[in-house]
């Protein structure tokens, strides 16, 4: 019986395999198999390096083996888990030597660091550029102009993503095909984007600010965009402006709208959307939406059915565009959304607290497949029993990787069992806990919290906040003693510099620690970092008056 081995495969085929392996696996597993694989890793010239979740020791190890001319994609992050990484990378490498770089992503980057990268990166090879600025006061005019000027120089750029910034669009045409703008201030209207980016196929705008133009003028503009996919989220345009934009995009195949609570009644009408799409967007294959609002009156089952009825026509059912409507009796919240729900983060409310209807003929398991972040408060035992009877057998949230919980003295094993039915715990990466407990209540439920942490066996990041700050350190000590070794990232909400110093001294196993505080700790920060250096701690950090993040080495 013959056996096959990777060793006998041609080098070209092994290179293709490396194409699909993450950065850490290549350098810490594949490379160490044998001398042959070691040589292959060193000669491979299609590296796609993603450092957004790496530990500092592994980052410092890998950098010795990076040959800039062999890198085609680079992801660097100054986020909480890797604070200071972008500047550290600049100190180790001459960015101009990355001559074959096709894709560059900078996450939580400072204005000054982004300018250095854009100044020295090869503009002729870059195909994809993503810049996510830190959530800070809007970038200065110099940065705006610099970014816009470099955008003009990137003649091969096809994908562009920008977050938390300003963008000046000049009166010229750009080759970009895919654009995503989040929390940006633009000097031009969305119509000008369609005009000056004639090759756009995908446009995503979220919480951006841009000048409006006269709606009557919009209907006369001779823009026939090639746009295939449009996503609009939380964008302060009136309904008439959205309609005008859609009239300029007759080739649209995918339209996604996550709207604000002030959307007019027109947007809730299945009949109106069907007539508009039939008349103006014949090529549309997928319509995703999420609308919600709070109302000052009570809805009945008949009211919800009347909203859903127009979505039960052949237009919606033949396209398999499924829609649900929920009314939450306690909060008077009304939701209307396409299935699967198109939001990535939601706050869950008990099934027994709502009136619900949809145009689905059968129960489907994929309604919440797009949800990645879930938050919920404690649900009382009686409600859990009723809710369990209504929930289907499959896990409702199968892909949630971040769970936010409020823990009170009502926290119970029954609630954990309920969570296990709602959520696939094996997918959880981040667990965020707010403790609303006195000291005695905390002692009473320590075992239950431990049961929760045992179920979340793949969690790597913990966030902890106490509504009773005096007990924070005690709670943190107890919870950290329960955590497995794979939990590497801690975020904690503190009162003062003394708590920061105490936590840094006691918890040395985390690869990153982030402190949030509204109190007066900033003036003592230099003393804290100096003490860490005197103790021989290897770290870099980022801080402002609201938070401080440390990225630790060995």
NORZI-V183230 format. One record per helix or strand of 2 or more residues. SS is the DSSP state (H for helix, E for strand). FROM is the first residue (numbers start at 1). LEN is the number of residues. If there is no record, write none. Layout:
ss: <SS & SS>
from: <FROM & FROM>
len: <LEN & LEN>
//
This chain:
ss: <H & H & H & H & H & E & H & H & E & H & H & H & E & H & E & H & E & E & H & E & H & E & H & E & H & H & E & H & H & E & E & E & H & E & E & H & E & H & H & E & H & H & E & H & E & H & E & H & E & E>
from: <6 & 11 & 23 & 30 & 35 & 47 & 56 & 68 & 71 & 80 & 85 & 95 & 103 & 111 & 128 & 141 & 159 & 178 & 190 & 202 & 215 & 229 & 239 & 254 & 265 & 270 & 286 & 301 & 314 & 322 & 333 & 345 & 351 & 354 & 373 & 381 & 402 & 413 & 425 & 430 & 439 & 446 & 461 & 469 & 489 & 497 & 512 & 522 & 539 & 547>
len: <3 & 8 & 6 & 3 & 9 & 4 & 10 & 3 & 7 & 3 & 8 & 3 & 7 & 10 & 6 & 13 & 9 & 9 & 7 & 5 & 6 & 5 & 9 & 5 & 4 & 11 & 9 & 12 & 5 & 7 & 7 & 3 & 3 & 5 & 4 & 10 & 6 & 10 & 3 & 6 & 6 & 10 & 6 & 14 & 5 & 10 & 5 & 13 & 5 & 6>
//
